[in-house]
Amino acid sequence: MDSAERYRTAGREDLAEKETQEANLLTKYLPEPLTQEEVDAELTRIIRSMSEEKNMGRILKAFYERYEKQAVDGGVVAASTKRLLAAS
């Protein structure tokens, strides 16, 4: 959508509308993004299930084996993992 805004700023409403339509079409095919609560719940489950050393790499690997990277913001997952590891 950033490109649509740039087109609007430049006075190219025709191109902005085209970008918006394409973005809306592509959105239909993307998985529904996970909520913060869903990310935290899954990470907590993974951390609790680990009997060996709990490190961020192993946790992230287990998380992404179950969820597509397009379904979640990687920064959110990394921050949540750090927070949950510090709390455990």
Secondary structure as GFF3:
##gff-version 3
##sequence-region A 1 88
A	DSSP	alpha_helix	2	9	.	.	.	ID=ss1
A	DSSP	alpha_helix	13	27	.	.	.	ID=ss2
A	DSSP	alpha_helix	36	49	.	.	.	ID=ss3
A	DSSP	alpha_helix	56	66	.	.	.	ID=ss4
A	DSSP	three_ten_helix	69	71	.	.	.	ID=ss5
A	DSSP	alpha_helix	74	87	.	.	.	ID=ss6
###
